[in-house]
Amino acid sequence: MGISLAEALIEPVDDDSCLLHLGADNPRDLAWMITSVDADFSLTNAPPELADALRAHAARCLNAVRKA
């Protein structure tokens, strides 16, 4: 599953950054969508559940590379 323009609103901020507005059925899916974008990001106006989902996603990724 990737991100399509139908699911996202991209708002330019300046020459080097933009705001990506996304929605999903649950925080876990939204975390996956955000991390599938090949770019650094920060959260603005995000619910605490999204930060929790991102932490869980990061922990799974770190665990996978530690075992590699």
N, C-alpha and C positions, 0 to 999 in steps of 0.2 A: 504494500500500500504506500503510495507516494502522496505528495501534496499537489493538488491541482488548483488552478486559479479559481475554480468554482468554489473551493473550500476555504480560500484565503484572500485577505485583502492586504496588499502591500502598499505601504504609504512611505514615500521617500522623505527622509529627514534632512540629509545633506549629501555631499558627494561620496561619503564613505559609509553611510548607514541608512537604515529604513526601519519602519515598524511593520511587523508581520502580525496581522490580526487573524486568529484562528479560533475555531470552536470544535468540540468533539463531544461524544456521548459520555465520556468519563475522563478523569485526569490521566489515567494510564495511557489511553489512546492519544491524548494530547501531548503527553511527554514523548511518546514515540514519534509523533509527527514533527515536533520541534527539533528533536535530535537527529532526524533524518535529513535536515537541511545542513549542507556543508558550510557552516558559518558559525562564528562565535555569537553568543546571544546573552541577553540579560532579560529578566522578567520585569514587566511593569503591569500594574493592575491585575495581578494573578492571584487566584485563591490559594490559601495555604495547602490545600490538597494537591495542587499542581506541583508545588515545591517538594512535597512528600513523594509524589510519583517520580519526579526527576531524581531524587536521592536514591530511591529504590532501583531505578533504571541504571544509574551510575554505579551502584554497588554490584549489580549483576554483571555489568561490563567489566569492572575492575576485577571481580572474582574470576571471570573468564580468562583475562589476560594473565593473571597471576598463575593460573594452572597451565598456561600454554608453554 
